[in-house]
Amino acid sequence: MPHSYKPYMNMTKTLLTAYSEVCTLLSKNKNLAAYYALKEEEVKTLEHSVEVSRQLYMNGRATYLDVLEAERDALMPKWNCLKHANSSFPVS
């Protein structure tokens, strides 16, 4: 290969690497968006279960411990989502 092709090959390699990195980051962003959408749905479902537990407690069909467990179960995904968000998007 003649010497004049070396800069061209270096530029091509750099462009391909940059394209690959951009594609990877776009894919990661899309996956994170899907992850957060699923977590939001999970939180909404668990918040509904808290409301149901409270109604059952008010009607004498559940104990207060059942209500507390439902609240704990609803808080854990919120906490995990916040923890994950902080690790994914560090403050500079």
Backbone as CSV, one residue per row, in Angstrom:
resi,resn,N_x,N_y,N_z,CA_x,CA_y,CA_z,C_x,C_y,C_z
1,MET,0.851,-1.167,0.000,0.000,0.000,0.000,0.902,1.237,0.000
2,PRO,0.657,2.159,-0.901,1.476,3.377,-0.950,1.317,4.210,0.318
3,HIS,2.287,5.019,0.594,2.336,5.834,1.799,1.192,6.852,1.854
4,SER,0.691,7.288,0.716,-0.350,8.320,0.675,-1.712,7.816,1.161
5,TYR,-1.901,6.503,1.226,-3.175,5.950,1.676,-3.274,5.868,3.197
6,LYS,-2.176,5.992,3.904,-2.185,5.839,5.357,-3.070,6.894,6.039
7,PRO,-2.999,8.184,5.699,-3.901,9.156,6.329,-5.370,8.853,6.030
8,TYR,-5.645,8.419,4.809,-7.007,8.057,4.441,-7.505,6.889,5.287
9,MET,-6.681,5.891,5.492,-7.071,4.721,6.285,-7.275,5.113,7.748
10,ASN,-6.411,5.991,8.255,-6.566,6.459,9.635,-7.874,7.232,9.812
11,MET,-8.194,8.074,8.847,-9.425,8.841,8.908,-10.637,7.905,8.843
12,THR,-10.590,6.914,7.960,-11.678,5.952,7.836,-11.878,5.185,9.139
13,LYS,-10.793,4.761,9.732,-10.863,4.037,10.994,-11.471,4.918,12.083
14,THR,-11.066,6.170,12.134,-11.598,7.107,13.129,-13.095,7.323,12.932
15,LEU,-13.509,7.495,11.693,-14.933,7.697,11.403,-15.764,6.467,11.771
16,LEU,-15.257,5.297,11.457,-15.984,4.068,11.802,-16.085,3.889,13.320
17,THR,-15.014,4.220,14.017,-15.038,4.126,15.475,-16.048,5.110,16.052
18,ALA,-16.057,6.328,15.554,-16.999,7.339,16.030,-18.436,6.921,15.754
19,TYR,-18.681,6.402,14.560,-20.027,5.939,14.209,-20.471,4.820,15.140
20,SER,-19.587,3.894,15.414,-19.898,2.786,16.302,-20.219,3.279,17.710
21,GLU,-19.448,4.244,18.204,-19.689,4.786,19.542,-21.033,5.505,19.621
22,VAL,-21.375,6.256,18.588,-22.655,6.964,18.559,-23.807,5.965,18.534
23,CYS,-23.690,4.932,17.717,-24.741,3.902,17.658,-24.918,3.215,19.006
24,THR,-23.822,2.928,19.670,-23.876,2.290,20.981,-24.575,3.185,21.995
25,LEU,-24.242,4.467,22.000,-24.863,5.393,22.945,-26.347,5.599,22.642
26,LEU,-26.710,5.651,21.373,-28.122,5.774,21.013,-28.909,4.544,21.459
27,SER,-28.311,3.389,21.292,-28.959,2.154,21.732,-29.113,2.132,23.253
28,LYS,-28.080,2.572,23.954,-28.148,2.633,25.421,-29.246,3.591,25.861
29,ASN,-29.352,4.727,25.194,-30.381,5.698,25.519,-31.778,5.119,25.304
30,LYS,-31.954,4.417,24.201,-33.248,3.796,23.898,-33.583,2.736,24.952
31,ASN,-32.606,1.943,25.334,-32.830,0.910,26.345,-33.155,1.521,27.704
32,LEU,-32.486,2.613,28.060,-32.784,3.286,29.324,-34.202,3.857,29.322
33,ALA,-34.619,4.401,28.202,-35.978,4.935,28.105,-37.006,3.820,28.287
34,ALA,-36.760,2.680,27.677,-37.665,1.537,27.839,-37.665,1.041,29.286
35,TYR,-36.491,1.014,29.903,-36.362,0.587,31.299,-37.184,1.497,32.216
36,TYR,-37.035,2.813,32.035,-37.768,3.749,32.879,-39.270,3.677,32.629
37,ALA,-39.681,3.436,31.418,-41.110,3.292,31.128,-41.678,2.074,31.858
38,LEU,-40.932,0.972,31.846,-41.386,-0.219,32.563,-41.413,0.016,34.067
39,LYS,-40.411,0.719,34.587,-40.368,1.010,36.020,-41.522,1.926,36.431
40,GLU,-41.847,2.900,35.592,-42.977,3.778,35.888,-44.277,2.983,35.940
41,GLU,-44.432,2.048,35.018,-45.623,1.201,35.015,-45.661,0.343,36.281
42,GLU,-44.519,-0.188,36.670,-44.444,-0.995,37.889,-44.819,-0.158,39.110
43,VAL,-44.318,1.062,39.187,-44.619,1.941,40.325,-46.112,2.250,40.368
44,LYS,-46.704,2.546,39.225,-48.148,2.837,39.195,-48.963,1.635,39.666
45,THR,-48.570,0.458,39.238,-49.280,-0.759,39.648,-49.155,-0.979,41.152
46,LEU,-47.959,-0.766,41.674,-47.751,-0.957,43.112,-48.450,0.124,43.927
47,GLU,-48.528,1.340,43.414,-49.282,2.382,44.110,-50.766,2.025,44.152
48,HIS,-51.246,1.422,43.089,-52.636,0.950,43.088,-52.828,-0.139,44.141
49,SER,-51.847,-1.013,44.295,-51.968,-2.067,45.309,-51.979,-1.479,46.717
50,VAL,-51.273,-0.355,46.917,-51.315,0.325,48.215,-52.731,0.837,48.481
51,GLU,-53.331,1.444,47.474,-54.701,1.939,47.630,-55.674,0.799,47.936
52,VAL,-55.499,-0.307,47.253,-56.360,-1.466,47.501,-56.159,-1.978,48.927
53,SER,-54.909,-2.030,49.375,-54.617,-2.477,50.743,-55.267,-1.554,51.768
54,ARG,-55.198,-0.259,51.503,-55.831,0.697,52.428,-57.337,0.506,52.477
55,GLN,-57.938,0.303,51.310,-59.383,0.065,51.278,-59.746,-1.224,52.014
56,LEU,-58.950,-2.260,51.809,-59.204,-3.516,52.517,-59.055,-3.325,54.026
57,TYR,-58.073,-2.539,54.438,-57.881,-2.263,55.864,-59.077,-1.497,56.426
58,MET,-59.538,-0.496,55.675,-60.682,0.302,56.135,-61.948,-0.547,56.246
59,ASN,-62.040,-1.587,55.440,-63.204,-2.474,55.473,-62.992,-3.683,56.376
60,GLY,-61.867,-3.715,57.076,-61.609,-4.806,58.012,-61.176,-6.103,57.357
61,ARG,-60.732,-6.056,56.132,-60.331,-7.263,55.401,-58.825,-7.461,55.357
62,ALA,-58.064,-6.487,55.868,-56.601,-6.600,55.879,-56.080,-5.956,57.162
63,THR,-54.877,-6.348,57.544,-54.259,-5.772,58.728,-53.448,-4.544,58.322
64,TYR,-53.079,-3.764,59.337,-52.246,-2.596,59.061,-50.877,-3.028,58.544
65,LEU,-50.434,-4.192,58.974,-49.165,-4.724,58.482,-49.226,-4.964,56.971
66,ASP,-50.372,-5.404,56.480,-50.546,-5.589,55.035,-50.395,-4.257,54.293
67,VAL,-50.944,-3.203,54.888,-50.828,-1.875,54.281,-49.362,-1.439,54.263
68,LEU,-48.671,-1.626,55.381,-47.259,-1.247,55.453,-46.406,-2.039,54.470
69,GLU,-46.686,-3.317,54.324,-45.931,-4.132,53.364,-46.177,-3.657,51.929
70,ALA,-47.419,-3.292,51.627,-47.724,-2.786,50.279,-46.998,-1.464,50.031
71,GLU,-46.947,-0.611,51.050,-46.227,0.660,50.908,-44.733,0.429,50.717
72,ARG,-44.169,-0.513,51.466,-42.745,-0.837,51.309,-42.470,-1.369,49.907
73,ASP,-43.342,-2.271,49.457,-43.169,-2.844,48.119,-43.253,-1.764,47.036
74,ALA,-44.058,-0.730,47.273,-44.181,0.346,46.288,-42.976,1.287,46.340
75,LEU,-42.362,1.425,47.499,-41.227,2.335,47.632,-39.938,1.762,47.054
76,MET,-39.753,0.473,47.117,-38.504,-0.127,46.649,-38.226,0.150,45.166
77,PRO,-39.183,-0.027,44.254,-38.891,0.300,42.845,-38.586,1.781,42.632
78,LYS,-39.266,2.655,43.395,-38.969,4.087,43.289,-37.524,4.352,43.703
79,TRP,-37.123,3.762,44.811,-35.762,3.942,45.311,-34.738,3.401,44.310
80,ASN,-34.986,2.206,43.799,-34.065,1.601,42.830,-33.962,2.432,41.557
81,CYS,-35.070,2.990,41.122,-35.079,3.809,39.913,-34.260,5.079,40.140
82,LEU,-34.421,5.704,41.296,-33.636,6.902,41.608,-32.159,6.577,41.727
83,LYS,-31.858,5.454,42.375,-30.474,5.042,42.533,-29.843,4.784,41.163
84,HIS,-30.580,4.108,40.290,-30.093,3.792,38.952,-29.923,5.059,38.122
85,ALA,-30.844,5.990,38.262,-30.771,7.243,37.514,-29.542,8.044,37.938
86,ASN,-29.253,8.052,39.217,-28.080,8.779,39.705,-26.774,8.151,39.215
87,SER,-26.754,6.836,39.104,-25.531,6.190,38.632,-25.385,6.292,37.106
88,SER,-26.514,6.389,36.393,-26.457,6.473,34.937,-26.107,7.866,34.442
89,PHE,-26.510,8.875,35.199,-26.285,10.252,34.793,-25.557,11.004,35.906
90,PRO,-24.253,10.762,36.045,-23.512,11.414,37.121,-23.444,12.935,36.921
91,VAL,-23.480,13.633,38.025,-23.376,15.092,37.986,-21.910,15.460,37.828
92,SER,-21.630,16.354,36.892,-20.223,16.716,36.655,-19.822,17.934,37.465
